[in-house]
Amino acid sequence: MSKSYVFGELEIEEPSNNQTRLEKLQLVASDHWKNILIGGLSEIIIVASVALLTYLLTRQPICETAVSTISTLATSTLPITTKSSTTHWSTSSTPISSTSPTSAPENYSCAAGFPYINHKCWKLVTGPQNRADADQACNNLGGSTLFSIRNDQDNQAVLEFVKDQQVKNLWTGLICDNNDPSLCTWDVQSGTTAAYNNFAKGYPSGVNEECIYYMTTGTQAGQWASGLCNETMSFVCELPTTIYDETCKYNYNTYCYTPYSLGKTASDAQSYCTSLGSNLVSIHSGNENRYVMTINFGRNKNILIGGVAFSNDVMLWYDGTESNFNNIYQIKDGNCLNMNNTNGGWYGGDCMASNNYFICKRRILEK
């Protein structure tokens, strides 16, 4: 209850406690309104963020249409000695040699003779060859490689793929130069067995037996062993899936590669590629490098690629992509990179040279 005081004829009432608190609140609000506003907005943002995150984590995934593909393959029994210059595509049925129904992503497909198996494209070649010849035979099949196994699903898929083919062992793309099963390397610098391997007990032996094969029969079916590289056995070649494009002759891993022998400088070649919706080719893996080597310009040609090197370890791509693979042999003759299509090495050349063969690369868009 407020008290009142009289000073002459003026009566002054002492403010009540409620009035005093209100005045203090008004004073605080007037002095700190910015901080109060920012704090309030921060609370709103935090609450909204939590609500959005909860929604994203709990909503049902959008269903994608899956295309069921029956793996069908007419296997090869003859050594392959000619280089393939064209990737052929086919939708017709071939004799069934393996029945492994798989769900292929819509619009994705494999080159003819390479059925879709567990997110990869595989081809069985039953004619026995030593490891080096098997690798070359795969390379002649559109730049493919000996197959790799990166998880248990891949490992089981191999058994299903070859179960009716009466093959005993299969060369893989794996090399082991010691007896540590976690330190073996897949071909073309494409990874190690650190994350997954399925070696049989006692393998790899590591002594003059660095080539790894996959066993398909007996109690060790599905396991891996090491052997002499000059042994002969069947093998499986592998390509990545891609998107079919009827206008593209060289189609690999969702990209189209188009060769030109127009004789242009590096900058003019890049301008020509960009006018076609492409860029000078950039290369991001050993497997891609191997594929580009198969594009038919003739043997022992230097092909201009879209890289500029400032040292053996520092380079940039014209298309702005990451420099995550390097196959530079030397750059003493210039900074613009050329690939030798015999050994796959990259060499520096004169950027103003105007006699270059070159390759344009573009992404194939899903339809």
C-alpha positions as CSV (number, residue, x, y, z in Angstrom):
1,M,0.0,0.0,0.0
2,S,1.5,3.4,-1.0
3,K,2.1,6.2,1.4
4,S,1.5,9.9,0.9
5,Y,3.3,12.9,2.1
6,V,2.2,16.6,2.3
7,F,4.7,19.3,1.5
8,G,2.8,22.6,1.9
9,E,-0.2,22.2,-0.4
10,L,1.5,19.6,-2.6
11,E,0.7,16.0,-1.8
12,I,3.2,13.5,-3.1
13,E,2.4,9.8,-3.2
14,E,5.3,7.4,-2.8
15,P,5.3,4.9,-5.7
16,S,4.1,1.4,-5.0
17,N,6.3,-1.6,-5.3
18,N,4.5,-2.7,-8.5
19,Q,5.1,0.7,-10.1
20,T,8.7,0.6,-9.2
21,R,9.1,-2.9,-10.8
22,L,7.4,-1.7,-13.9
23,E,9.6,1.3,-14.2
24,K,12.7,-0.9,-13.8
25,L,11.5,-3.3,-16.5
26,Q,10.8,-0.4,-18.8
27,L,14.3,1.0,-18.2
28,V,15.9,-2.4,-18.8
29,A,13.9,-2.9,-22.0
30,S,14.9,0.5,-23.3
31,D,18.5,0.0,-22.6
32,H,18.8,-3.7,-23.8
33,W,16.1,-4.0,-26.5
34,K,18.6,-5.1,-29.2
35,N,20.0,-8.0,-27.1
36,I,16.4,-9.0,-26.1
37,L,15.4,-9.0,-29.8
38,I,18.4,-11.0,-30.9
39,G,17.9,-13.5,-28.1
40,G,14.2,-14.0,-29.1
41,L,15.0,-14.5,-32.7
42,S,17.7,-17.0,-31.8
43,E,15.2,-19.0,-29.8
44,I,12.8,-19.0,-32.8
45,I,15.6,-20.1,-35.2
46,I,16.7,-23.0,-32.9
47,V,13.1,-24.2,-32.4
48,A,12.5,-24.1,-36.2
49,S,15.8,-25.9,-37.0
50,V,15.0,-28.7,-34.5
51,A,11.5,-29.1,-36.1
52,L,12.9,-29.2,-39.6
53,L,15.7,-31.7,-38.7
54,T,13.1,-33.9,-37.0
55,Y,10.9,-33.8,-40.1
56,L,13.8,-34.7,-42.4
57,L,14.9,-37.6,-40.3
58,T,11.5,-39.1,-39.8
59,R,9.9,-38.7,-43.3
60,Q,9.6,-41.7,-45.5
61,P,12.0,-41.9,-48.5
62,I,10.7,-41.2,-51.9
63,C,10.3,-44.5,-53.8
64,E,12.3,-44.9,-57.0
65,T,11.2,-47.0,-59.9
66,A,13.4,-50.0,-60.3
67,V,13.9,-51.9,-63.5
68,S,14.3,-55.6,-63.1
69,T,17.1,-57.1,-65.2
70,I,17.8,-60.7,-65.8
71,S,21.6,-61.2,-66.3
72,T,22.2,-63.0,-69.6
73,L,25.5,-63.6,-71.2
74,A,27.0,-65.5,-74.1
75,T,30.5,-66.3,-72.7
76,S,33.6,-66.0,-74.7
77,T,36.0,-69.0,-75.0
78,L,38.6,-67.6,-77.4
79,P,41.5,-65.3,-76.6
80,I,40.8,-61.7,-77.6
81,T,43.6,-60.0,-79.6
82,T,42.0,-57.0,-81.3
83,K,41.3,-53.6,-79.7
84,S,37.7,-52.6,-79.5
85,S,37.1,-49.1,-80.9
86,T,33.4,-48.9,-80.4
87,T,31.1,-49.6,-77.5
88,H,28.1,-51.5,-78.8
89,W,24.7,-51.5,-77.0
90,S,22.0,-54.0,-77.2
91,T,18.6,-54.7,-75.6
92,S,18.0,-58.1,-77.3
93,S,18.1,-61.3,-75.3
94,T,21.2,-63.5,-75.3
95,P,21.4,-67.2,-74.2
96,I,21.1,-67.4,-70.4
97,S,24.3,-68.5,-68.7
98,S,23.6,-67.0,-65.3
99,T,20.2,-66.1,-63.8
100,S,20.8,-63.4,-61.2
101,P,17.8,-61.0,-61.2
102,T,18.9,-57.6,-60.0
103,S,17.3,-54.2,-59.7
104,A,19.0,-51.8,-62.1
105,P,18.6,-48.1,-61.6
106,E,16.3,-46.5,-64.1
107,N,18.1,-45.3,-67.3
108,Y,21.3,-47.1,-66.3
109,S,22.7,-49.9,-68.5
110,C,25.7,-51.8,-69.5
111,A,27.6,-52.4,-72.8
112,A,26.5,-55.3,-74.9
113,G,27.7,-58.6,-73.4
114,F,28.2,-57.1,-70.0
115,P,25.1,-57.9,-67.9
116,Y,24.2,-55.8,-64.9
117,I,25.3,-57.6,-61.7
118,N,25.1,-56.0,-58.3
119,H,25.6,-52.4,-59.6
120,K,28.4,-53.4,-62.0
121,C,28.8,-54.7,-65.5
122,W,30.5,-58.1,-65.7
123,K,31.6,-60.4,-68.6
124,L,32.8,-64.0,-68.1
125,V,35.6,-65.2,-70.4
126,T,36.0,-68.9,-70.0
127,G,39.1,-69.5,-72.2
128,P,42.0,-69.9,-69.7
129,Q,44.8,-67.3,-69.9
130,N,47.6,-66.2,-67.7
131,R,47.1,-63.1,-65.5
132,A,48.8,-60.6,-67.9
133,D,47.0,-61.9,-71.0
134,A,43.6,-61.9,-69.1
135,D,44.2,-58.3,-68.1
136,Q,45.0,-57.3,-71.7
137,A,41.9,-59.2,-73.0
138,C,39.7,-57.2,-70.6
139,N,41.4,-54.0,-71.8
140,N,40.6,-54.9,-75.4
141,L,36.9,-55.2,-74.3
142,G,36.2,-51.5,-74.2
143,G,38.8,-50.7,-71.6
144,S,37.4,-53.0,-69.0
145,T,39.4,-54.4,-66.1
146,L,39.6,-57.7,-64.2
147,F,36.8,-57.7,-61.7
148,S,37.0,-56.4,-58.2
149,I,35.2,-57.4,-55.0
150,R,34.5,-54.7,-52.5
151,N,32.0,-56.2,-50.1
152,D,30.2,-59.5,-49.3
153,Q,27.4,-58.7,-51.7
154,D,30.0,-58.6,-54.6
155,N,31.6,-61.8,-53.4
156,Q,28.3,-63.7,-53.3
157,A,27.2,-62.3,-56.7
158,V,30.3,-63.8,-58.3
159,L,29.2,-67.3,-57.3
160,E,25.7,-66.8,-58.6
161,F,27.1,-65.3,-61.8
162,V,29.2,-68.3,-62.7
163,K,27.4,-71.2,-61.0
164,D,26.4,-73.0,-64.3
165,Q,29.6,-72.3,-66.2
166,Q,31.9,-75.1,-64.9
167,V,34.8,-72.8,-64.2
168,K,37.0,-73.6,-61.3
169,N,39.0,-70.5,-60.6
170,L,38.8,-66.9,-61.8
171,W,41.6,-64.3,-62.0
172,T,40.6,-61.1,-60.1
173,G,42.0,-57.6,-60.4
174,L,43.9,-58.0,-57.1
175,I,47.6,-58.0,-56.5
176,C,49.4,-58.9,-53.2
177,D,53.1,-58.4,-52.8
178,N,53.2,-59.6,-49.2
179,N,51.3,-61.9,-46.9
180,D,49.2,-59.3,-45.2
181,P,45.6,-59.7,-46.5
182,S,44.7,-56.1,-45.7
183,L,47.5,-54.5,-47.8
184,C,46.6,-56.0,-51.2
185,T,45.9,-53.6,-54.0
186,W,43.2,-53.6,-56.7
187,D,44.5,-52.9,-60.2
188,V,44.9,-49.4,-61.7
189,Q,45.3,-47.7,-58.3
190,S,41.6,-48.4,-57.5
191,G,41.8,-49.2,-53.8
192,T,43.0,-51.8,-51.3
193,T,41.6,-54.7,-49.3
194,A,41.8,-52.7,-46.1
195,A,38.0,-52.6,-45.8
196,Y,37.1,-56.1,-47.1
197,N,38.7,-59.3,-48.1
198,N,37.7,-63.0,-48.2
199,F,41.0,-64.9,-48.3
200,A,41.1,-68.6,-47.5
201,K,43.2,-69.6,-44.5
202,G,47.0,-69.3,-45.3
203,Y,46.5,-66.8,-48.1
204,P,48.0,-64.7,-49.5
205,S,51.2,-66.5,-49.3
206,G,53.2,-63.5,-50.5
207,V,56.2,-65.5,-52.0
208,N,56.2,-65.4,-55.8
209,E,52.4,-65.8,-55.7
210,E,51.2,-62.2,-56.0
211,C,48.2,-62.8,-58.3
212,I,44.9,-63.4,-56.6
213,Y,42.2,-65.7,-57.9
214,Y,38.6,-66.5,-56.8
215,M,37.6,-70.1,-56.1
216,T,34.2,-71.2,-57.3
217,T,34.0,-74.9,-56.3
218,G,34.5,-77.1,-53.3
219,T,34.4,-76.2,-49.6
220,Q,36.4,-73.0,-50.4
221,A,34.0,-71.7,-53.0
222,G,33.8,-67.9,-52.7
223,Q,37.2,-67.6,-51.0
224,W,40.3,-66.1,-52.5
225,A,43.8,-67.5,-52.9
226,S,47.1,-66.4,-54.4
227,G,49.0,-68.1,-57.2
228,L,51.7,-67.8,-59.8
229,C,50.8,-65.2,-62.3
230,N,51.7,-67.5,-65.2
231,E,49.0,-70.0,-64.3
232,T,46.1,-70.0,-66.7
233,M,42.4,-69.8,-65.7
234,S,39.1,-68.1,-66.7
235,F,38.4,-64.5,-65.7
236,V,35.7,-61.9,-65.4
237,C,36.0,-58.4,-66.9
238,E,34.3,-55.4,-65.4
239,L,32.9,-52.0,-66.5
240,P,31.0,-49.4,-64.6
241,T,27.3,-48.8,-65.4
242,T,26.5,-45.9,-67.6
243,I,23.6,-44.1,-69.3
244,Y,22.7,-45.1,-72.8
245,D,23.0,-42.3,-75.4
246,E,22.4,-43.3,-79.0
247,T,24.6,-40.3,-80.2
248,C,27.6,-41.4,-78.2
249,K,30.2,-43.8,-79.6
250,Y,32.5,-43.8,-76.6
251,N,30.3,-44.1,-73.5
252,Y,31.8,-44.8,-70.1
253,N,30.6,-44.3,-66.5
254,T,27.9,-41.7,-67.5
255,Y,30.2,-39.7,-69.7
256,C,30.6,-39.4,-73.4
257,Y,34.0,-39.1,-75.0
258,T,34.4,-37.7,-78.5
259,P,37.8,-37.7,-80.3
260,Y,38.9,-35.1,-82.8
261,S,42.0,-34.8,-85.0
262,L,41.5,-31.2,-86.0
263,G,45.0,-29.9,-85.1
264,K,44.3,-27.1,-82.5
265,T,46.2,-25.4,-79.7
266,A,45.1,-26.3,-76.1
267,S,43.0,-23.2,-75.7
268,D,41.4,-23.5,-79.1
269,A,40.7,-27.2,-78.4
270,Q,39.0,-26.2,-75.1
271,S,37.0,-23.5,-76.9
272,Y,35.9,-26.0,-79.5
273,C,34.8,-28.5,-76.9
274,T,32.8,-25.9,-74.9
275,S,31.0,-24.9,-78.1
276,L,29.7,-28.4,-78.2
277,G,28.7,-28.5,-74.5
278,S,31.8,-30.4,-73.5
279,N,35.3,-29.8,-72.1
280,L,38.7,-31.1,-72.9
281,V,38.8,-34.5,-71.1
282,S,39.7,-34.6,-67.5
283,I,40.7,-38.0,-65.9
284,H,39.9,-38.9,-62.3
285,S,40.9,-42.6,-61.9
286,G,43.3,-45.2,-63.2
287,N,40.2,-47.0,-64.7
288,E,39.2,-43.9,-66.6
289,N,42.7,-43.4,-67.8
290,R,42.7,-47.0,-69.1
291,Y,39.4,-46.4,-70.9
292,V,40.6,-43.2,-72.6
293,M,43.7,-45.1,-73.9
294,T,41.3,-47.4,-75.9
295,I,39.8,-44.5,-77.9
296,N,41.0,-45.2,-81.4
297,F,43.5,-42.7,-82.7
298,G,46.0,-45.4,-83.7
299,R,49.0,-46.6,-81.7
300,N,51.7,-44.5,-80.1
301,K,49.8,-41.2,-80.4
302,N,49.9,-38.3,-78.0
303,I,46.4,-37.1,-77.1
304,L,45.8,-33.6,-75.7
305,I,43.9,-33.8,-72.4
306,G,42.5,-31.0,-70.4
307,G,45.2,-30.7,-67.8
308,V,47.7,-27.9,-67.1
309,A,50.7,-28.9,-64.9
310,F,52.9,-26.5,-62.9
311,S,55.0,-29.3,-61.4
312,N,54.8,-33.1,-61.2
313,D,52.5,-32.7,-58.2
314,V,50.5,-29.6,-59.0
315,M,47.9,-29.4,-61.8
316,L,44.5,-28.0,-62.8
317,W,41.8,-29.2,-65.2
318,Y,40.2,-27.0,-67.7
319,D,36.7,-28.1,-66.6
320,G,37.4,-27.0,-63.0
321,T,37.1,-30.5,-61.5
322,E,39.2,-31.8,-58.7
323,S,42.8,-33.0,-59.4
324,N,42.3,-36.3,-57.6
325,F,44.3,-38.6,-59.9
326,N,47.8,-37.9,-61.3
327,N,49.6,-39.9,-63.9
328,I,52.3,-37.4,-64.9
329,Y,55.5,-38.9,-66.2
330,Q,57.3,-35.7,-67.0
331,I,56.6,-32.0,-67.9
332,K,59.9,-30.7,-69.2
333,D,58.6,-29.8,-72.6
334,G,55.7,-27.6,-71.5
335,N,52.7,-27.3,-69.2
336,C,49.8,-28.6,-71.3
337,L,49.3,-32.3,-70.7
338,N,49.2,-35.0,-73.4
339,M,48.5,-38.7,-72.8
340,N,50.6,-41.3,-74.6
341,N,48.0,-43.8,-75.6
342,T,50.5,-46.7,-75.6
343,N,51.5,-46.5,-71.9
344,G,48.9,-44.1,-70.6
345,G,51.4,-41.7,-69.2
346,W,50.9,-37.9,-69.2
347,Y,53.6,-35.7,-70.6
348,G,53.9,-31.9,-70.6
349,G,53.8,-30.3,-74.0
350,D,53.8,-26.8,-75.7
351,C,50.4,-25.2,-75.1
352,M,50.7,-23.3,-78.4
353,A,51.3,-26.4,-80.5
354,S,48.6,-26.6,-83.1
355,N,48.8,-30.2,-84.3
356,N,47.0,-31.9,-81.4
357,Y,44.6,-34.7,-81.4
358,F,42.2,-34.2,-78.5
359,I,39.1,-35.6,-76.7
360,C,36.0,-33.7,-75.6
361,K,34.1,-35.1,-72.6
362,R,30.6,-34.4,-71.5
363,R,28.2,-35.8,-68.9
364,I,25.3,-37.8,-70.2
365,L,22.1,-36.6,-68.7
366,E,19.4,-38.9,-67.5
367,K,16.3,-38.8,-69.6
